[in-house]
Amino acid sequence: MRRSIARMKLLCLITGLLSLCTTLLAQTNDVPQLVSVQKIWHGDTHNAFTDLIRFQGKWFCTFRESAVIAVKREW
């Protein structure tokens, strides 16, 4: 029982170190640069809560659009 716990601890330590090394190496090579700026949407009165993510080599932008800024609710 002690031997299997020791192996699990060692496996967790090695996995953590590999994950840390991978993260550090990725951070040194991925320096973003501003290449261009252009409007991608102007469909409604209010657009908010934007998010930008790169997935499988393509950029995706998500956001909320509405005709009003917020709806006041009576609780």
C-alpha positions in Angstrom: 0.0 0.0 0.0 2.8 2.4 0.9 4.6 1.6 -2.3 1.6 2.5 -4.5 1.0 5.8 -2.6 4.7 6.7 -3.1 4.4 5.9 -6.8 1.3 8.0 -7.1 3.0 10.9 -5.4 6.0 10.6 -7.8 3.7 10.4 -10.8 1.9 13.5 -9.7 5.2 15.3 -9.1 6.6 14.4 -12.6 3.3 15.3 -14.3 3.3 18.7 -12.5 6.9 19.4 -13.5 6.2 18.5 -17.1 3.2 20.7 -17.2 5.1 23.6 -15.7 7.9 23.2 -18.3 5.5 23.0 -21.2 3.7 26.2 -19.9 7.0 28.1 -19.6 8.2 27.1 -23.0 4.9 28.0 -24.6 5.0 31.5 -23.0 8.4 32.4 -24.4 7.5 31.6 -28.0 4.0 33.1 -28.1 4.3 36.9 -28.2 1.2 38.5 -29.7 1.7 41.4 -32.2 -0.9 43.8 -33.4 -1.1 43.3 -37.2 -4.3 45.2 -38.1 -7.5 46.6 -36.8 -10.9 46.4 -38.5 -14.5 46.5 -37.5 -16.0 43.0 -37.7 -19.6 43.7 -36.7 -22.1 46.5 -36.3 -25.4 44.8 -36.3 -27.2 46.2 -33.3 -27.3 49.1 -30.9 -25.2 47.5 -28.2 -22.5 44.9 -28.4 -20.7 43.8 -25.2 -18.9 41.0 -23.4 -16.4 40.3 -26.1 -14.0 37.3 -26.1 -11.3 36.4 -28.5 -9.9 32.9 -28.8 -7.6 31.0 -31.2 -8.8 27.5 -32.0 -7.2 25.1 -34.5 -5.3 27.9 -36.2 -8.3 30.3 -36.6 -9.5 33.3 -34.5 -13.0 33.4 -33.1 -14.7 36.4 -31.6 -17.8 36.1 -29.5 -20.0 38.8 -28.0 -23.5 39.7 -26.9 -25.7 42.0 -28.9 -28.9 43.7 -27.9 -31.2 46.6 -28.8 -30.8 47.9 -25.2 -28.0 48.1 -22.7 -29.7 46.3 -19.8 -33.1 45.3 -18.7 -34.2 46.5 -15.3 -35.9 43.7 -13.3 -38.2 44.0 -10.4 -37.4 41.3 -7.9 
